[in-house]
Amino acid sequence: MPSVAPVRRTAARLAALLVTTLAFGVVVAPVSPATAAPPLRAAAPGDDDEGGTPALRAQLDAASKGWLDAKAALARSISRQQQLTTQLKTVETELAARDANVGEIAGVAYRAGRLSAASALLNSGSPEGFMDRASALEQVAAHEDRALRELIETRDQATSTRTALGIEIQEQRKQVTVMEKRKQQAERAIEVANAKADAPAPRTADSGGNRGTSSANATPAPRNSDGSWPPESCSVDDPTPADGCITPRTLHALRQAQAAGFKRYVSCHRPSGSGEHPKGRACDFAAQTDGFGGVASGGDRTYGDNLAAYFIRNADALAVLYVIWFKRIWLPSSGWKAYSGGNGDPSSDHTNHVHLSVY
């Protein structure tokens, strides 16, 4: 028969703890999810804690990056075309003036006869006259030569400018095609993920837009001189409780959102899983004040709606790749789309936090 001594000792400790608690007025209560800022659920085998699959995440990453790169290239090409158009107008104005100048010289030569070197020099009546006529002849020849040379150079410049314009138009067509292909790539990946989901996508998770509002403008993140996004590594400390590292652009987006008034619980870096979190290029913004908790409702749902609207409003300034919120995903190429890659819990369904991925 087992000894009752351990049981008695345990009971005695519990009694002493109860007396101490009552004496000092200390109440011990379990920590609630609203105050503990619980982490997102752990990843299950073959699963991803953000919902969906690694393949889906890779497709979304590549598609959105490719679309943003093509958009930047298109903007550069359009700017270059505008410069070339202005340049061509200037060149054509110069060409018309120089063409008229050469035409006037040719007309005078036709009407009066071209002054030959021999006749100009032989008709001089004195050595001084000979030198004057020689100098005049040299000036006329230099003027005619310069006018013809400038005309030829201007015509060549006009031709090269028109050629450059044609190249820019071809480049723009190319980038528009790339953007369309990247858009289709992202949308196909989402369609496959939705088709594999057990439950059909909710009617509210279509491309009808976000119900939130935001009028705040973010300070743009630094770009290259040509408008493209410079590559960044996970090189700065993650200031959120998640710890780890994030990219400077992710930190910029986080700080801008906080400056706009979105200051609830945030978690960015995660060492495991697929997607941008391990790379320091994503953050999860809880809808509740102190943690992720359950499905957002009421004011928490409104907070998430408005935060998603803020990121979409400032997508170009913050290099947003995509935003996921309440079983919907927003892509820079396509706007809102249904996103049914979750697993039925608030975290993977993104009904308790707004997910932001940046370039």
Buried (B, 14 or more C-beta within 10 A) or exposed (E): EEEEEEEEEEEEEEEEEEEEEEEEEEEEEEEEBEEEBBBBBEBEEEBBBBBBBEEBBEBBBBBBBBBBBBBBBBBBBBEBBEBBEEBBEEBBEBBEEBBEBBEEBBEEEEEEEEBEEEEBBEEBEEEEEBEEBBEEBEEBEEEBEEBBEBBEBBBEBBEEBBEBBEBBEEBBEBBBEBBEBBBEBBBEBBEBBBEEBEEEBEEEBEBEEBBBEBEBEBEEBEEEEEEBBEEBEBEBEBBBEBEBBBBBBBBBBBEBBBEBEBEBBBBBBBEEBBBBBBBBBBBBBBBBBBBBBBEBEEEBBBBBBBBBBBBBBBBBBBBBBBBBBBBBBBBBBBBBBBBBBBBEBBBBBBBBBBBBBBB
